[in-house]
Protein backbone atom coordinates (compact mmCIF):
# COMPACT_ATOMS: atom_id res chain seq x y z
CA UNK A 1 0.00 0.00 0.00
CA UNK A 2 1.35 3.41 -1.00
CA UNK A 3 1.53 6.15 1.62
CA UNK A 4 1.50 8.95 -0.97
CA UNK A 5 4.02 11.70 -1.45
CA UNK A 6 6.59 11.98 1.31
CA UNK A 7 7.92 15.48 1.94
CA UNK A 8 11.40 15.72 3.47
CA UNK A 9 11.68 17.30 6.91
CA UNK A 10 14.02 19.92 5.49
CA UNK A 11 11.17 21.31 3.36
CA UNK A 12 8.92 21.69 6.40
CA UNK A 13 11.71 23.39 8.35
CA UNK A 14 12.31 25.79 5.47
CA UNK A 15 8.58 26.56 5.27
CA UNK A 16 8.52 27.10 9.03
CA UNK A 17 11.47 29.49 8.79
CA UNK A 18 9.83 31.40 5.95
CA UNK A 19 6.56 31.73 7.89
CA UNK A 20 8.40 32.93 11.00
CA UNK A 21 10.32 35.47 8.90
CA UNK A 22 7.05 36.71 7.39
CA UNK A 23 5.57 36.93 10.90
CA UNK A 24 8.46 39.17 11.96
CA UNK A 25 7.96 41.28 8.82
CA UNK A 26 4.24 41.57 9.59
CA UNK A 27 4.88 42.78 13.13
CA UNK A 28 7.59 45.18 11.97
CA UNK A 29 5.37 46.67 9.28
CA UNK A 30 2.55 47.13 11.81
CA UNK A 31 4.73 49.52 13.80
CA UNK A 32 5.82 51.59 10.78
CA UNK A 33 3.44 54.45 9.93
CA UNK A 34 2.86 53.98 6.20
CA UNK A 35 -0.45 55.82 5.98
CA UNK A 36 -2.82 54.28 3.47
CA UNK A 37 -0.26 51.63 2.47
CA UNK A 38 -0.55 49.73 5.78
CA UNK A 39 -3.54 47.65 4.67
CA UNK A 40 -2.26 46.71 1.18
CA UNK A 41 1.15 45.70 2.55
CA UNK A 42 -0.42 43.67 5.36
CA UNK A 43 -2.74 41.96 2.85
CA UNK A 44 0.18 41.19 0.54
CA UNK A 45 2.11 39.57 3.36
CA UNK A 46 -1.00 37.62 4.41
CA UNK A 47 -1.53 36.36 0.85
CA UNK A 48 2.08 35.19 0.65
CA UNK A 49 1.75 33.34 3.97
CA UNK A 50 -1.56 31.77 2.91
CA UNK A 51 -0.05 30.67 -0.39
CA UNK A 52 2.86 29.00 1.37
CA UNK A 53 0.49 27.21 3.73
CA UNK A 54 -1.78 26.01 0.92
CA UNK A 55 1.10 24.88 -1.24
CA UNK A 56 3.00 22.89 1.37
CA UNK A 57 0.77 21.99 4.30
CA UNK A 58 -2.24 21.18 2.12
CA UNK A 59 0.19 19.53 -0.36
CA UNK A 60 -1.24 21.28 -3.39
CA UNK A 61 2.27 21.64 -4.80
CA UNK A 62 2.53 17.88 -5.16
CA UNK A 63 -1.10 17.35 -6.18
CA UNK A 64 -2.68 16.51 -9.51
CA UNK A 65 -3.74 19.02 -12.14
CA UNK A 66 -7.37 18.57 -11.08
CA UNK A 67 -6.47 19.67 -7.56
CA UNK A 68 -4.75 22.75 -9.02
CA UNK A 69 -7.91 23.55 -10.98
CA UNK A 70 -10.09 23.37 -7.87
CA UNK A 71 -7.70 25.43 -5.74
CA UNK A 72 -7.28 28.03 -8.47
CA UNK A 73 -11.01 28.31 -9.05
CA UNK A 74 -11.59 28.68 -5.31
CA UNK A 75 -9.05 31.50 -5.19
CA UNK A 76 -10.68 33.12 -8.23
CA UNK A 77 -14.10 33.06 -6.57
CA UNK A 78 -12.60 34.51 -3.39
CA UNK A 79 -11.13 37.39 -5.39
CA UNK A 80 -14.47 37.96 -7.15
CA UNK A 81 -16.36 38.03 -3.84
CA UNK A 82 -13.83 40.42 -2.29
CA UNK A 83 -13.97 42.75 -5.30
CA UNK A 84 -17.77 42.81 -5.28
CA UNK A 85 -17.86 43.42 -1.52
CA UNK A 86 -15.29 46.21 -1.72
CA UNK A 87 -17.16 47.69 -4.70
CA UNK A 88 -20.31 47.94 -2.59
CA UNK A 89 -18.47 49.30 0.42
CA UNK A 90 -16.47 51.92 -1.50
CA UNK A 91 -19.50 53.28 -3.40
CA UNK A 92 -21.88 53.71 -0.46
CA UNK A 93 -21.04 57.40 -0.14
CA UNK A 94 -22.01 58.09 -3.75
CA UNK A 95 -25.73 57.69 -3.11
CA UNK A 96 -27.59 60.84 -2.11
CA UNK A 97 -30.50 60.58 0.24
CA UNK A 98 -33.78 62.21 -0.79
CA UNK A 99 -34.73 65.31 1.17
N, CA, C and O atoms as CSV, one atom per row, in Angstrom:
chain,resi,resn,atom,element,x,y,z
A,1,UNK,N,N,0.842,-1.171,0.000
A,1,UNK,CA,C,0.000,0.000,0.000
A,1,UNK,C,C,0.893,1.241,0.000
A,1,UNK,O,O,1.840,1.338,0.780
A,2,UNK,N,N,0.577,2.184,-0.884
A,2,UNK,CA,C,1.354,3.407,-0.999
A,2,UNK,C,C,0.895,4.431,0.034
A,2,UNK,O,O,-0.299,4.582,0.291
A,3,UNK,N,N,1.865,5.133,0.620
A,3,UNK,CA,C,1.531,6.152,1.617
A,3,UNK,C,C,1.429,7.538,0.995
A,3,UNK,O,O,1.201,8.510,1.716
A,4,UNK,N,N,1.590,7.660,-0.320
A,4,UNK,CA,C,1.500,8.953,-0.972
A,4,UNK,C,C,2.848,9.641,-1.045
A,4,UNK,O,O,3.895,9.020,-0.863
A,5,UNK,N,N,2.801,10.911,-1.309
A,5,UNK,CA,C,4.022,11.696,-1.453
A,5,UNK,C,C,4.622,11.992,-0.081
A,5,UNK,O,O,3.929,12.450,0.828
A,6,UNK,N,N,5.902,11.728,0.052
A,6,UNK,CA,C,6.595,11.980,1.312
A,6,UNK,C,C,7.456,13.229,1.149
A,6,UNK,O,O,8.333,13.291,0.287
A,7,UNK,N,N,7.187,14.220,1.994
A,7,UNK,CA,C,7.924,15.478,1.935
A,7,UNK,C,C,9.059,15.404,2.948
A,7,UNK,O,O,8.835,15.031,4.099
A,8,UNK,N,N,10.271,15.754,2.536
A,8,UNK,CA,C,11.396,15.718,3.470
A,8,UNK,C,C,11.215,16.728,4.609
A,8,UNK,O,O,10.569,17.762,4.436
A,9,UNK,N,N,11.776,16.426,5.736
A,9,UNK,CA,C,11.676,17.303,6.909
A,9,UNK,C,C,12.315,18.651,6.637
A,9,UNK,O,O,11.874,19.668,7.174
A,10,UNK,N,N,13.339,18.670,5.818
A,10,UNK,CA,C,14.023,19.922,5.485
A,10,UNK,C,C,13.068,20.920,4.837
A,10,UNK,O,O,13.159,22.122,5.088
A,11,UNK,N,N,12.151,20.424,4.005
A,11,UNK,CA,C,11.167,21.307,3.357
A,11,UNK,C,C,10.268,21.944,4.410
A,11,UNK,O,O,10.011,23.147,4.365
A,12,UNK,N,N,9.791,21.144,5.352
A,12,UNK,CA,C,8.925,21.687,6.397
A,12,UNK,C,C,9.664,22.679,7.285
A,12,UNK,O,O,9.075,23.668,7.721
A,13,UNK,N,N,10.931,22.438,7.558
A,13,UNK,CA,C,11.711,23.387,8.347
A,13,UNK,C,C,11.942,24.690,7.585
A,13,UNK,O,O,11.929,25.770,8.176
A,14,UNK,N,N,12.153,24.588,6.289
A,14,UNK,CA,C,12.309,25.790,5.467
A,14,UNK,C,C,11.012,26.583,5.416
A,14,UNK,O,O,11.031,27.811,5.507
A,15,UNK,N,N,9.889,25.894,5.272
A,15,UNK,CA,C,8.581,26.559,5.272
A,15,UNK,C,C,8.336,27.220,6.620
A,15,UNK,O,O,7.845,28.347,6.682
A,16,UNK,N,N,8.675,26.527,7.689
A,16,UNK,CA,C,8.516,27.104,9.026
A,16,UNK,C,C,9.363,28.372,9.174
A,16,UNK,O,O,8.894,29.377,9.708
A,17,UNK,N,N,10.597,28.320,8.705
A,17,UNK,CA,C,11.474,29.493,8.794
A,17,UNK,C,C,10.917,30.648,7.969
A,17,UNK,O,O,10.958,31.799,8.404
A,18,UNK,N,N,10.400,30.348,6.788
A,18,UNK,CA,C,9.827,31.399,5.946
A,18,UNK,C,C,8.603,32.021,6.606
A,18,UNK,O,O,8.431,33.239,6.564
A,19,UNK,N,N,7.752,31.200,7.214
A,19,UNK,CA,C,6.564,31.729,7.895
A,19,UNK,C,C,6.947,32.559,9.117
A,19,UNK,O,O,6.313,33.578,9.392
A,20,UNK,N,N,7.962,32.143,9.842
A,20,UNK,CA,C,8.404,32.934,10.995
A,20,UNK,C,C,9.018,34.265,10.539
A,20,UNK,O,O,8.817,35.296,11.181
A,21,UNK,N,N,9.757,34.238,9.442
A,21,UNK,CA,C,10.316,35.471,8.897
A,21,UNK,C,C,9.198,36.420,8.465
A,21,UNK,O,O,9.261,37.621,8.727
A,22,UNK,N,N,8.181,35.877,7.806
A,22,UNK,CA,C,7.048,36.708,7.393
A,22,UNK,C,C,6.262,37.222,8.596
A,22,UNK,O,O,5.701,38.316,8.541
A,23,UNK,N,N,6.214,36.454,9.677
A,23,UNK,CA,C,5.575,36.932,10.900
A,23,UNK,C,C,6.326,38.134,11.458
A,23,UNK,O,O,5.709,39.119,11.864
A,24,UNK,N,N,7.642,38.058,11.479
A,24,UNK,CA,C,8.455,39.175,11.964
A,24,UNK,C,C,8.254,40.397,11.066
A,24,UNK,O,O,8.154,41.521,11.557
A,25,UNK,N,N,8.196,40.176,9.755
A,25,UNK,CA,C,7.961,41.280,8.823
A,25,UNK,C,C,6.588,41.899,9.061
A,25,UNK,O,O,6.444,43.120,9.010
A,26,UNK,N,N,5.585,41.075,9.319
A,26,UNK,CA,C,4.236,41.575,9.586
A,26,UNK,C,C,4.215,42.453,10.832
A,26,UNK,O,O,3.630,43.536,10.821
A,27,UNK,N,N,4.841,41.997,11.888
A,27,UNK,CA,C,4.875,42.779,13.133
A,27,UNK,C,C,5.670,44.062,12.926
A,27,UNK,O,O,5.274,45.119,13.417
A,28,UNK,N,N,6.778,43.982,12.210
A,28,UNK,CA,C,7.595,45.177,11.965
A,28,UNK,C,C,6.841,46.208,11.140
A,28,UNK,O,O,6.911,47.404,11.425
A,29,UNK,N,N,6.123,45.758,10.124
A,29,UNK,CA,C,5.369,46.674,9.280
A,29,UNK,C,C,4.213,47.301,10.059
A,29,UNK,O,O,3.824,48.434,9.779
A,30,UNK,N,N,3.670,46.586,11.018
A,30,UNK,CA,C,2.553,47.127,11.809
A,30,UNK,C,C,2.979,48.329,12.637
A,30,UNK,O,O,2.151,49.181,12.958
A,31,UNK,N,N,4.245,48.410,12.985
A,31,UNK,CA,C,4.730,49.522,13.799
A,31,UNK,C,C,5.283,50.681,12.975
A,31,UNK,O,O,5.662,51.711,13.533
A,32,UNK,N,N,5.333,50.523,11.657
A,32,UNK,CA,C,5.824,51.589,10.784
A,32,UNK,C,C,4.619,52.356,10.241
A,32,UNK,O,O,3.733,51.751,9.638
A,33,UNK,N,N,4.569,53.669,10.443
A,33,UNK,CA,C,3.440,54.450,9.927
A,33,UNK,C,C,3.556,54.668,8.416
A,33,UNK,O,O,4.313,55.525,7.959
A,34,UNK,N,N,2.808,53.895,7.661
A,34,UNK,CA,C,2.859,53.984,6.203
A,34,UNK,C,C,1.619,54.652,5.615
A,34,UNK,O,O,1.464,54.704,4.395
A,35,UNK,N,N,0.755,55.151,6.453
A,35,UNK,CA,C,-0.453,55.815,5.978
A,35,UNK,C,C,-1.422,54.829,5.351
A,35,UNK,O,O,-1.785,53.820,5.956
A,36,UNK,N,N,-1.831,55.134,4.141
A,36,UNK,CA,C,-2.817,54.282,3.468
A,36,UNK,C,C,-2.207,53.003,2.896
A,36,UNK,O,O,-2.937,52.159,2.377
A,37,UNK,N,N,-0.908,52.847,2.978
A,37,UNK,CA,C,-0.258,51.629,2.471
A,37,UNK,C,C,-0.208,50.503,3.504
A,37,UNK,O,O,0.180,49.384,3.168
A,38,UNK,N,N,-0.588,50.772,4.741
A,38,UNK,CA,C,-0.548,49.727,5.776
A,38,UNK,C,C,-1.397,48.523,5.402
A,38,UNK,O,O,-0.926,47.387,5.469
A,39,UNK,N,N,-2.640,48.761,5.010
A,39,UNK,CA,C,-3.537,47.651,4.674
A,39,UNK,C,C,-3.057,46.871,3.457
A,39,UNK,O,O,-2.985,45.645,3.540
A,40,UNK,N,N,-2.721,47.509,2.321
A,40,UNK,CA,C,-2.257,46.711,1.179
A,40,UNK,C,C,-0.997,45.890,1.470
A,40,UNK,O,O,-0.876,44.758,1.002
A,41,UNK,N,N,-0.068,46.448,2.232
A,41,UNK,CA,C,1.147,45.699,2.552
A,41,UNK,C,C,0.828,44.523,3.479
A,41,UNK,O,O,1.351,43.424,3.298
A,42,UNK,N,N,-0.026,44.760,4.461
A,42,UNK,CA,C,-0.422,43.672,5.361
A,42,UNK,C,C,-1.159,42.572,4.594
A,42,UNK,O,O,-0.950,41.388,4.856
A,43,UNK,N,N,-2.014,42.958,3.652
A,43,UNK,CA,C,-2.740,41.962,2.849
A,43,UNK,C,C,-1.785,41.190,1.939
A,43,UNK,O,O,-1.953,39.987,1.743
A,44,UNK,N,N,-0.802,41.867,1.391
A,44,UNK,CA,C,0.176,41.193,0.541
A,44,UNK,C,C,0.958,40.148,1.331
A,44,UNK,O,O,1.164,39.029,0.860
A,45,UNK,N,N,1.385,40.514,2.515
A,45,UNK,CA,C,2.111,39.565,3.363
A,45,UNK,C,C,1.209,38.392,3.747
A,45,UNK,O,O,1.654,37.245,3.766
A,46,UNK,N,N,-0.055,38.678,4.051
A,46,UNK,CA,C,-0.996,37.620,4.411
A,46,UNK,C,C,-1.248,36.679,3.240
A,46,UNK,O,O,-1.371,35.470,3.440
A,47,UNK,N,N,-1.327,37.204,2.032
A,47,UNK,CA,C,-1.531,36.362,0.849
A,47,UNK,C,C,-0.316,35.468,0.616
A,47,UNK,O,O,-0.465,34.299,0.260
A,48,UNK,N,N,0.865,36.003,0.810
A,48,UNK,CA,C,2.080,35.193,0.650
A,48,UNK,C,C,2.105,34.059,1.676
A,48,UNK,O,O,2.421,32.917,1.341
A,49,UNK,N,N,1.769,34.384,2.934
A,49,UNK,CA,C,1.750,33.340,3.974
A,49,UNK,C,C,0.686,32.287,3.673
A,49,UNK,O,O,0.931,31.092,3.838
A,50,UNK,N,N,-0.487,32.724,3.234
A,50,UNK,CA,C,-1.561,31.771,2.912
A,50,UNK,C,C,-1.170,30.884,1.736
A,50,UNK,O,O,-1.483,29.693,1.719
A,51,UNK,N,N,-0.492,31.459,0.763
A,51,UNK,CA,C,-0.054,30.670,-0.387
A,51,UNK,C,C,0.959,29.609,0.029
A,51,UNK,O,O,0.890,28.468,-0.427
A,52,UNK,N,N,1.883,29.976,0.879
A,52,UNK,CA,C,2.865,28.999,1.373
A,52,UNK,C,C,2.166,27.874,2.124
A,52,UNK,O,O,2.499,26.703,1.946
A,53,UNK,N,N,1.208,28.226,2.957
A,53,UNK,CA,C,0.494,27.212,3.732
A,53,UNK,C,C,-0.292,26.280,2.826
A,53,UNK,O,O,-0.265,25.064,3.011
A,54,UNK,N,N,-0.994,26.843,1.845
A,54,UNK,CA,C,-1.781,26.009,0.923
A,54,UNK,C,C,-0.869,25.112,0.104
A,54,UNK,O,O,-1.169,23.935,-0.095
A,55,UNK,N,N,0.234,25.654,-0.369
A,55,UNK,CA,C,1.100,24.876,-1.240
A,55,UNK,C,C,1.778,23.710,-0.523
A,55,UNK,O,O,1.894,22.620,-1.083
A,56,UNK,N,N,2.221,23.931,0.704
A,56,UNK,CA,C,3.005,22.892,1.372
A,56,UNK,C,C,2.212,22.081,2.388
A,56,UNK,O,O,2.281,20.852,2.376
A,57,UNK,N,N,1.462,22.740,3.266
A,57,UNK,CA,C,0.769,21.986,4.302
A,57,UNK,C,C,-0.479,21.284,3.776
A,57,UNK,O,O,-0.875,20.242,4.299
A,58,UNK,N,N,-1.097,21.851,2.744
A,58,UNK,CA,C,-2.235,21.183,2.120
A,58,UNK,C,C,-1.782,20.337,0.932
A,58,UNK,O,O,-2.601,19.699,0.271
A,59,UNK,N,N,-0.482,20.333,0.664
A,59,UNK,CA,C,0.186,19.526,-0.357
A,59,UNK,C,C,-0.375,19.732,-1.761
A,59,UNK,O,O,-0.449,18.796,-2.557
A,60,UNK,N,N,-0.768,20.968,-2.049
A,60,UNK,CA,C,-1.240,21.283,-3.388
A,60,UNK,C,C,-0.075,21.261,-4.374
A,60,UNK,O,O,-0.257,20.925,-5.544
A,61,UNK,N,N,1.094,21.610,-3.914
A,61,UNK,CA,C,2.270,21.640,-4.795
A,61,UNK,C,C,2.530,20.271,-5.422
A,61,UNK,O,O,2.971,20.177,-6.567
A,62,UNK,N,N,2.258,19.235,-4.677
A,62,UNK,CA,C,2.530,17.883,-5.161
A,62,UNK,C,C,1.266,17.189,-5.671
A,62,UNK,O,O,1.288,15.993,-5.961
A,63,UNK,N,N,0.177,17.929,-5.779
A,63,UNK,CA,C,-1.104,17.347,-6.185
A,63,UNK,C,C,-1.255,17.246,-7.691
A,63,UNK,O,O,-0.387,17.661,-8.459
A,64,UNK,N,N,-2.382,16.684,-8.085
A,64,UNK,CA,C,-2.681,16.505,-9.505
A,64,UNK,C,C,-3.141,17.825,-10.117
A,64,UNK,O,O,-3.360,18.811,-9.413
A,65,UNK,N,N,-3.281,17.822,-11.429
A,65,UNK,CA,C,-3.744,19.018,-12.141
A,65,UNK,C,C,-5.183,19.345,-11.759
A,65,UNK,O,O,-5.558,20.516,-11.712
A,66,UNK,N,N,-5.980,18.337,-11.490
A,66,UNK,CA,C,-7.367,18.573,-11.085
A,66,UNK,C,C,-7.419,19.313,-9.751
A,66,UNK,O,O,-8.250,20.203,-9.568
A,67,UNK,N,N,-6.548,18.957,-8.831
A,67,UNK,CA,C,-6.471,19.668,-7.558
A,67,UNK,C,C,-6.086,21.124,-7.778
A,67,UNK,O,O,-6.635,22.015,-7.129
A,68,UNK,N,N,-5.145,21.375,-8.688
A,68,UNK,CA,C,-4.749,22.748,-9.021
A,68,UNK,C,C,-5.930,23.532,-9.583
A,68,UNK,O,O,-6.099,24.711,-9.273
A,69,UNK,N,N,-6.743,22.882,-10.405
A,69,UNK,CA,C,-7.911,23.549,-10.982
A,69,UNK,C,C,-8.884,23.953,-9.880
A,69,UNK,O,O,-9.389,25.076,-9.883
A,70,UNK,N,N,-9.150,23.062,-8.948
A,70,UNK,CA,C,-10.086,23.373,-7.869
A,70,UNK,C,C,-9.543,24.461,-6.934
A,70,UNK,O,O,-10.292,25.346,-6.521
A,71,UNK,N,N,-8.284,24.405,-6.607
A,71,UNK,CA,C,-7.701,25.434,-5.736
A,71,UNK,C,C,-7.677,26.777,-6.446
A,71,UNK,O,O,-7.986,27.805,-5.845
A,72,UNK,N,N,-7.314,26.773,-7.711
A,72,UNK,CA,C,-7.282,28.027,-8.473
A,72,UNK,C,C,-8.674,28.626,-8.631
A,72,UNK,O,O,-8.849,29.838,-8.504
A,73,UNK,N,N,-9.649,27.791,-8.904
A,73,UNK,CA,C,-11.013,28.305,-9.050
A,73,UNK,C,C,-11.547,28.817,-7.713
A,73,UNK,O,O,-12.292,29.796,-7.686
A,74,UNK,N,N,-11.184,28.183,-6.624
A,74,UNK,CA,C,-11.592,28.680,-5.306
A,74,UNK,C,C,-10.979,30.041,-5.028
A,74,UNK,O,O,-11.651,30.932,-4.509
A,75,UNK,N,N,-9.711,30.208,-5.370
A,75,UNK,CA,C,-9.048,31.497,-5.193
A,75,UNK,C,C,-9.685,32.553,-6.090
A,75,UNK,O,O,-9.858,33.696,-5.667
A,76,UNK,N,N,-10.034,32.187,-7.320
A,76,UNK,CA,C,-10.676,33.122,-8.234
A,76,UNK,C,C,-12.014,33.596,-7.680
A,76,UNK,O,O,-12.313,34.789,-7.728
A,77,UNK,N,N,-12.822,32.677,-7.155
A,77,UNK,CA,C,-14.099,33.064,-6.567
A,77,UNK,C,C,-13.903,33.933,-5.325
A,77,UNK,O,O,-14.688,34.852,-5.089
A,78,UNK,N,N,-12.888,33.661,-4.542
A,78,UNK,CA,C,-12.600,34.510,-3.385
A,78,UNK,C,C,-12.276,35.930,-3.825
A,78,UNK,O,O,-12.752,36.893,-3.223
A,79,UNK,N,N,-11.472,36.064,-4.865
A,79,UNK,CA,C,-11.131,37.389,-5.386
A,79,UNK,C,C,-12.377,38.089,-5.916
A,79,UNK,O,O,-12.561,39.281,-5.670
A,80,UNK,N,N,-13.233,37.373,-6.635
A,80,UNK,CA,C,-14.470,37.961,-7.148
A,80,UNK,C,C,-15.345,38.441,-6.005
A,80,UNK,O,O,-15.862,39.557,-6.060
A,81,UNK,N,N,-15.524,37.633,-4.976
A,81,UNK,CA,C,-16.356,38.028,-3.842
A,81,UNK,C,C,-15.774,39.232,-3.115
A,81,UNK,O,O,-16.518,40.124,-2.706
A,82,UNK,N,N,-14.454,39.273,-2.948
A,82,UNK,CA,C,-13.833,40.420,-2.291
A,82,UNK,C,C,-13.987,41.689,-3.119
A,82,UNK,O,O,-14.254,42.758,-2.570
A,83,UNK,N,N,-13.820,41.581,-4.429
A,83,UNK,CA,C,-13.974,42.755,-5.302
A,83,UNK,C,C,-15.407,43.265,-5.262
A,83,UNK,O,O,-15.629,44.472,-5.177
A,84,UNK,N,N,-16.369,42.373,-5.321
A,84,UNK,CA,C,-17.771,42.807,-5.275
A,84,UNK,C,C,-18.116,43.435,-3.928
A,84,UNK,O,O,-18.837,44.432,-3.877
A,85,UNK,N,N,-17.609,42.861,-2.841
A,85,UNK,CA,C,-17.865,43.424,-1.524
A,85,UNK,C,C,-17.227,44.794,-1.374
A,85,UNK,O,O,-17.863,45.727,-0.884
A,86,UNK,N,N,-15.965,44.923,-1.798
A,86,UNK,CA,C,-15.294,46.213,-1.717
A,86,UNK,C,C,-15.937,47.244,-2.642
A,86,UNK,O,O,-15.966,48.432,-2.321
A,87,UNK,N,N,-16.455,46.794,-3.792
A,87,UNK,CA,C,-17.162,47.690,-4.696
A,87,UNK,C,C,-18.394,48.278,-4.005
A,87,UNK,O,O,-18.648,49.479,-4.105
A,88,UNK,N,N,-19.143,47.453,-3.318
A,88,UNK,CA,C,-20.311,47.936,-2.587
A,88,UNK,C,C,-19.900,48.876,-1.458
A,88,UNK,O,O,-20.506,49.931,-1.273
A,89,UNK,N,N,-18.896,48.504,-0.724
A,89,UNK,CA,C,-18.466,49.304,0.423
A,89,UNK,C,C,-17.912,50.664,-0.010
A,89,UNK,O,O,-18.213,51.685,0.609
A,90,UNK,N,N,-17.109,50.677,-1.062
A,90,UNK,CA,C,-16.470,51.923,-1.496
A,90,UNK,C,C,-17.446,52.888,-2.165
A,90,UNK,O,O,-17.180,54.089,-2.205
A,91,UNK,N,N,-18.560,52.400,-2.688
A,91,UNK,CA,C,-19.497,53.280,-3.403
A,91,UNK,C,C,-20.702,53.669,-2.561
A,91,UNK,O,O,-21.627,54.280,-3.096
A,92,UNK,N,N,-20.739,53.359,-1.310
A,92,UNK,CA,C,-21.881,53.709,-0.463
A,92,UNK,C,C,-22.038,55.208,-0.279
A,92,UNK,O,O,-23.161,55.685,-0.115
A,93,UNK,N,N,-20.971,55.950,-0.299
A,93,UNK,CA,C,-21.045,57.399,-0.136
A,93,UNK,C,C,-21.520,58.122,-1.373
A,93,UNK,O,O,-21.817,59.315,-1.297
A,94,UNK,N,N,-21.606,57.451,-2.521
A,94,UNK,CA,C,-22.015,58.094,-3.751
A,94,UNK,C,C,-23.508,58.373,-3.786
A,94,UNK,O,O,-23.961,59.291,-4.469
A,95,UNK,N,N,-24.264,57.585,-3.054
A,95,UNK,CA,C,-25.725,57.694,-3.112
A,95,UNK,C,C,-26.183,58.890,-2.273
A,95,UNK,O,O,-25.763,59.052,-1.127
A,96,UNK,N,N,-27.042,59.718,-2.852
A,96,UNK,CA,C,-27.588,60.842,-2.113
A,96,UNK,C,C,-28.951,60.470,-1.576
A,96,UNK,O,O,-29.745,59.830,-2.265
A,97,UNK,N,N,-29.214,60.860,-0.378
A,97,UNK,CA,C,-30.500,60.578,0.242
A,97,UNK,C,C,-31.515,61.630,-0.160
A,97,UNK,O,O,-31.183,62.814,-0.228
A,98,UNK,N,N,-32.761,61.216,-0.430
A,98,UNK,CA,C,-33.777,62.210,-0.785
A,98,UNK,C,C,-34.123,63.092,0.399
A,98,UNK,O,O,-34.128,62.647,1.546
A,99,UNK,N,N,-34.409,64.336,0.106
A,99,UNK,CA,C,-34.732,65.307,1.169
A,99,UNK,C,C,-36.205,65.254,1.534
A,99,UNK,O,O,-36.652,65.999,2.406
